[in-house]
Amino acid sequence: MPPTDPTPPTGPTPPTDARSTPPPVPAPRPAPEGDLPEGDLPAPRPTPDTDVPSPRSGPEAGSAGARAAAGDELTERERSILAFEQQWWRHAGAKEQAIRDTFGLSATRYYQLLNALLDRPAALAAEPLLIGRLRRLRASRARNRRR
């Protein structure tokens, strides 16, 4: 009888039944900590010179014109909202509680800020995949409401 080798084979592992072992689900990533303003404080108003819309900027020129003059950069709060939105939630209500804990905002106000953020070119430049996915979801929901 030949001697047996005690070391296991080093080839690929045999396939297992995918139904018996579900893939691991990663926990949501925590939102980055930063200097977030307490509560729902409005952003400081720009100086009157930068708040004047240009004649060619159209009906939405108020705050968009001020952002364009300021370089259209995302604030720390907006970046943290985008980072927060990249997380996945397993249970209903968990995200709303995390919104209150993280930002000190109601869920309604958070989604108002997020919706405005989806229309910002700077947000698209910072997180193109996330913004594209959220815009598609928003358009799909708007189509379903019109039916």
Buried (B, 14 or more C-beta within 10 A) or exposed (E): EEEEEEEEEEEEEEEEEEEEEEEEEEEBEEBEEEEBEEEEEEEEEBEEEEBBBEEEEEEEBEBBBBBBBEEBEBBEBBBBBBBBBEBEEEEEEEBBEBBEEBBBBEBEBBEEBBEEBBEBEBBBEBBEEBBEEBEEEBEEEEEEEEE
